[in-house]
Amino acid sequence: MVTWVFAAVLAFSTATPTPVAVAEAEMPRPEQIMEVPPELHAQLQQEVIGAGGSRRARLERLVDFMFQKSGLGMQYAADATSTVEQAYRTRKANCLTFTLLTVALARASGLLAYGQEVDGVLTWREEDSTVYRTNHVNAGIAIGKMRFTVDVARDSVIARHPPKSIPDRRLLALYYNNRAVELMASASPAAAAPYMATSLQMDPGYANSWSNAGVLQLRQGDLRAAERDYLKALALDPINTGALFNLVTLYQSHGDKARSAIFERRLEKAREKEPYYQFVLAQGDEKQGDYARAVKDYKRAIRLYDGEPRFYLGLARAYQQLGDERRARHALGHAKTLSQGGVGDQHQAGPDSLRQ
C-alpha cells in the first residue's frame, strides 16, 4: 500500500526539479546562512554601492546585479535551498534562497530589507509518494514611505493575500525546514533530523514545520510521534490542510476508521472555504471535459475570493466550451480588469524590471 504524505516546502515550481548539488559538510549555524562572503561583497561594492545615487537607484542596480549575466546571473532551481555563500558559488536559488540573498545584499548596500511570507499560494507537485505543497516567500525593501517587493516568481504566484513581513528568525527557520524536507527526499531521515529539530527550535509556532516533522517521524517509523506532531500543527493552525491530510492518511492506513472520519470531515470543511482548492477542482473538471461542472467550481472559487484574474480566465474558458460566448466575454472582461489593477505603493522587482 502506498501511503501519501503532505509536506510543505518553500520552493516554487509546477514541475519536478532537477536536483541541485549543494556542498555542505555540516549543518550551517544560523549566523552563517545570510553571511556575505568577501568576494561577493567586493563585487557588490563595485557594481551597486560605489555608483552612489538615490536608494531607489541603488535598489534598481541591485536587482540588475542579481539577475543579469554581467552580474550574478542567478538562475531559478526549485530545490536549491542554500546559504547566501552557496548560492553565490552555484548561481542557483529557489524562492527562499533568493529572499535570503536579496535581504543580505540589500542590507549590505545600506537598504532596509526584510523577508516576507505569502499565505495561501496555490501550487504543489507529487514525487515518490509525497505531495509537496509549496509556500512562498519574497524580499521586502522599505525606502521612506514606499515599499518594494523583490520576487523571483512574481508572475507565477497565485496568492490570496499580499505578503507579510516576517522576522529573520522565521526566515532562518524556514531555511532549516526546507533543507530537512529536501534531505528527507534525497538522502535519509537521519540526515534531515537535525535540520528539522533546529527549525522547530527557532520557530516553534510555525504549524507547517510541525506537520513536516510528523512526515519525518513517519519516515523514521515512529507513528506515535508522527501523530503527535500532526496534532501539534493543528493546535497551532486548526485548518492546516497538510496536517489534516496527513492525519487522515495515517489513520486510514492503520484501519482507524473512527478517527479518520473525524479529521476527514475537518479537512473537507477547510477545503470548502479554500478558493484555491475549488480552482483546482475546476481545472480537473476542464481536463475531464465536464465544463458545466467547471463553471460551478470556478464560480465557487470566485465567491470565496473574487480578486484573482485566473479564476475568471478559467470561467471564461469553460463558458466558451459550452458555447456561451456572452458569459465568456463577461468573465474575460473581469479577468482583464483585475490583471490591469494597480498595486498602490507596492512595487514588484523581478528579473526584467522594477515596477510599480
C-alpha positions in Angstrom: 0.0 0.0 0.0 1.3 3.4 -0.9 1.0 6.0 1.9 0.8 9.6 0.7 2.1 12.3 3.0 1.9 16.0 2.6 5.0 18.2 3.1 5.2 22.0 2.8 8.3 23.4 1.3 9.4 26.9 0.2 10.1 26.4 -3.4 8.1 27.4 -6.5 7.8 25.1 -9.4 5.0 23.2 -11.1 7.4 20.6 -12.5 9.7 18.1 -10.7 13.0 19.9 -10.4 16.4 18.6 -11.3 18.4 18.1 -8.1 20.9 20.8 -7.4 24.1 19.7 -5.6 25.0 21.9 -2.7 28.2 21.1 -1.0 27.5 21.0 2.7 30.0 19.3 5.1 27.9 20.1 8.1 24.7 22.0 9.0 25.4 25.7 8.9 24.9 27.8 12.0 22.1 30.5 11.8 24.6 33.3 11.6 26.3 31.7 8.5 23.1 31.4 6.4 23.0 35.1 5.4 26.7 35.8 5.6 28.0 37.7 2.5 31.4 36.3 1.5 34.2 38.9 1.0 34.5 38.4 -2.8 30.7 38.9 -3.2 30.8 42.0 -1.1 33.6 43.4 -3.3 31.5 42.8 -6.4 28.6 44.4 -4.6 30.7 47.5 -3.8 31.8 47.8 -7.4 28.5 47.2 -9.1 25.9 48.6 -6.7 27.2 50.6 -3.8 30.0 52.6 -5.4 27.9 54.3 -8.0 26.1 56.3 -5.4 22.8 58.0 -6.2 19.5 57.6 -4.5 18.4 54.5 -2.6 15.9 53.8 -5.3 18.7 53.8 -7.9 20.7 51.5 -5.6 17.9 49.1 -5.4 17.5 49.0 -9.2 21.2 48.4 -9.6 21.0 45.6 -7.0 18.2 43.8 -8.9 20.1 44.1 -12.2 23.3 42.8 -10.4 21.4 39.8 -9.1 19.7 38.8 -12.3 21.8 39.9 -15.3 24.6 37.8 -16.7 27.0 40.6 -16.3 26.4 40.4 -12.5 25.5 37.2 -10.6 23.2 35.8 -13.3 21.2 33.9 -10.7 19.1 31.1 -12.1 16.0 29.5 -10.5 16.0 25.9 -9.2 13.1 24.7 -7.1 15.1 22.6 -4.6 18.2 24.9 -4.4 17.8 25.8 -0.7 21.2 27.1 0.2 23.1 29.7 2.2 24.0 33.1 0.6 27.6 31.9 0.1 26.5 28.6 -1.5 24.1 30.5 -3.8 26.9 32.7 -4.9 29.0 29.7 -5.7 26.3 27.8 -7.6 24.3 30.7 -9.0 21.2 28.6 -8.3 18.4 29.6 -5.9 14.7 28.9 -5.1 12.4 31.5 -3.8 13.7 31.1 -0.2 17.3 31.4 -1.2 16.5 34.3 -3.5 14.9 36.0 -0.5 17.9 35.3 1.8 20.3 36.6 -0.9 18.2 39.7 -1.6 17.8 40.6 2.0 21.5 40.1 2.8 22.8 42.1 -0.2 20.2 44.9 0.3 21.3 45.3 3.9 25.0 45.3 2.8 24.0 48.0 0.4 22.6 50.2 3.1 18.9 49.4 2.4 16.2 48.4 4.9 15.3 44.9 3.9 13.3 42.0 5.4 11.7 38.7 4.4 8.0 38.4 3.5 5.8 35.4 3.6 2.9 34.9 1.1 0.0 32.8 2.5 -2.4 30.7 0.5 -0.2 30.1 -2.5 -1.5 27.6 -5.0 0.9 25.0 -6.3 2.2 21.5 -5.5 3.9 18.5 -7.0 3.9 14.8 -6.4 7.1 12.7 -6.1 7.9 9.4 -4.5 4.6 9.0 -2.6 4.9 12.6 -1.2 2.7 15.6 -2.2 4.7 18.7 -1.8 2.7 21.9 -1.4 4.9 24.9 -2.0 4.6 28.0 0.1 6.2 31.2 -1.0 8.5 34.0 0.4 10.0 37.1 -1.1 12.0 40.1 0.0 10.6 43.5 1.1 12.5 46.8 0.8 11.5 50.0 2.5 12.6 53.3 1.1 10.9 56.1 3.0 7.1 55.6 2.8 7.5 53.4 -0.3 7.5 49.6 -0.1 9.1 47.4 -2.7 8.9 43.6 -3.2 11.7 41.7 -5.0 10.2 38.4 -6.1 11.7 35.9 -8.5 8.3 34.2 -9.1 6.0 37.2 -9.3 4.3 36.1 -12.5 3.8 32.5 -11.3 2.3 33.1 -7.8 -1.4 32.7 -7.3 -2.0 34.2 -3.9 -5.0 35.5 -2.0 -3.3 37.9 0.3 -0.4 40.4 0.0 2.9 39.3 1.6 3.5 39.9 5.3 6.9 40.8 6.7 8.5 38.2 8.9 11.4 38.4 11.3 14.8 36.9 10.5 14.2 34.1 13.0 11.2 32.8 10.9 13.2 33.2 7.7 16.1 31.2 9.0 13.8 28.6 10.5 12.2 28.2 7.0 15.7 27.5 5.7 16.2 24.6 8.1 12.7 23.4 7.3 13.4 23.4 3.6 16.7 21.6 4.0 15.0 19.0 6.2 12.4 18.3 3.5 15.0 18.2 0.7 17.3 15.8 2.7 14.3 13.6 3.6 13.5 13.2 -0.1 17.1 12.8 -1.4 19.2 11.4 1.4 17.7 9.9 4.6 15.5 10.8 7.5 18.6 10.7 9.7 20.3 13.4 7.7 17.1 15.5 7.8 16.5 15.2 11.6 18.9 17.9 12.9 17.6 20.4 10.4 14.0 19.8 11.4 14.9 20.0 15.1 16.7 23.3 14.5 13.7 24.7 12.6 11.3 23.8 15.4 13.6 25.2 18.0 14.0 28.5 16.1 10.3 28.9 15.4 8.1 26.6 17.4 4.9 28.4 16.5 5.0 27.6 12.7 2.4 24.9 12.0 3.8 23.7 8.7 7.1 22.8 10.3 5.3 20.6 12.8 3.4 18.9 10.0 6.6 18.3 8.2 8.2 17.0 11.4 5.4 14.5 11.5 6.2 13.4 8.0 9.8 12.9 9.0 8.8 10.9 12.1 6.6 8.7 9.8 9.6 8.1 7.5 11.6 7.0 10.6 8.8 4.6 11.6 7.6 6.4 14.7 3.9 6.5 14.1 3.0 7.8 17.6 5.5 10.7 17.2 4.1 11.5 13.7 0.6 11.7 15.1 1.8 13.9 18.0 3.5 16.4 15.6 0.4 16.5 13.3 -1.8 17.3 16.2 0.7 20.0 17.4 0.4 21.6 13.9 -3.4 21.6 14.2 -3.2 23.1 17.7 -1.4 26.0 16.1 -3.5 26.1 12.9 -6.8 24.1 13.2 -7.4 24.3 9.4 -3.9 23.4 8.3 -4.7 21.2 5.3 -1.3 19.5 5.3 -1.6 18.2 8.9 -5.3 17.3 8.4 -4.5 15.3 5.2 -1.6 13.6 6.9 -3.7 12.6 9.9 -6.4 11.2 7.7 -3.9 9.2 5.8 -2.2 7.9 8.9 -5.4 6.7 10.5 -6.7 5.2 7.2 -3.5 3.2 6.7 -3.9 1.7 10.2 -7.6 0.9 9.9 -8.7 3.6 12.4 -11.9 4.5 10.6 -13.5 6.4 13.5 -10.6 9.0 13.9 -10.0 9.1 10.2 -13.7 10.1 9.7 -13.4 12.9 12.3 -10.4 14.5 10.6 -11.7 13.9 7.1 -14.8 16.0 7.9 -12.5 18.7 9.2 -10.4 18.5 6.1 -13.5 18.8 3.8 -14.7 21.8 5.8 -11.3 23.5 5.4 -11.3 22.8 1.7 -14.8 24.2 1.3 -13.6 27.6 2.5 -10.4 27.5 0.3 -10.9 29.2 -3.1 -7.7 27.6 -4.5 -8.9 24.1 -3.8 -12.1 25.0 -5.7 -9.9 26.3 -8.5 -8.0 23.0 -8.7 -11.3 21.1 -8.8 -12.4 23.3 -11.7 -9.2 22.7 -13.6 -9.8 19.0 -13.1 -13.3 19.3 -14.4 -11.9 21.0 -17.5 -9.4 18.2 -18.2 -12.3 15.7 -17.9 -14.4 17.7 -20.3 -17.1 18.4 -17.7 -17.4 22.2 -18.5 -20.7 22.6 -16.7 -19.2 21.4 -13.5 -16.1 23.5 -14.2 -18.3 26.6 -14.3 -19.8 25.7 -10.9 -16.4 25.2 -9.3 -14.9 28.3 -10.9 -17.9 30.4 -9.6 -17.5 28.8 -6.2 -13.8 29.9 -6.2 -14.8 33.4 -7.2 -17.5 33.6 -4.5 -14.8 32.8 -1.9 -12.3 35.2 -3.5 -13.1 37.5 -6.5 -9.7 39.1 -6.8 -7.8 36.5 -8.8 -7.9 37.0 -12.6 -7.0 33.4 -13.3 -10.3 32.3 -11.7 -12.2 34.4 -14.3 -10.0 33.2 -17.1 -10.9 29.6 -16.3 -14.5 30.6 -16.1 -14.3 32.2 -19.5 -12.7 29.1 -21.0 -15.5 26.9 -19.5 -18.2 29.1 -20.8 -16.6 29.2 -24.2 -16.5 25.4 -24.4 -20.2 25.4 -23.5 -20.9 27.8 -26.4 -21.9 30.7 -24.1 -19.9 33.5 -25.7 -21.7 36.3 -23.9 -20.8 34.9 -20.4 -17.3 34.0 -21.7 -16.7 37.7 -22.7 -18.1 38.9 -19.4 -15.8 36.7 -17.4 -12.8 37.6 -19.6 -13.6 41.3 -19.0 -13.4 40.7 -15.3 -10.1 39.0 -15.7 -8.6 41.8 -17.7 -9.8 44.4 -15.2 -8.2 42.5 -12.3 -5.0 42.0 -14.3 -4.6 45.7 -15.0 -5.4 46.8 -11.5 -2.8 49.0 -9.7 -0.8 47.9 -6.7 -0.6 51.2 -4.9 2.7 51.8 -3.2 3.7 48.1 -3.5 6.5 47.7 -6.1 7.5 44.4 -7.6 11.0 43.6 -8.8 11.9 40.6 -10.8 14.4 39.6 -13.4 13.2 42.1 -16.0 12.2 45.2 -14.2 11.4 47.1 -11.1 7.7 48.1 -11.5 5.0 49.9 -9.6 
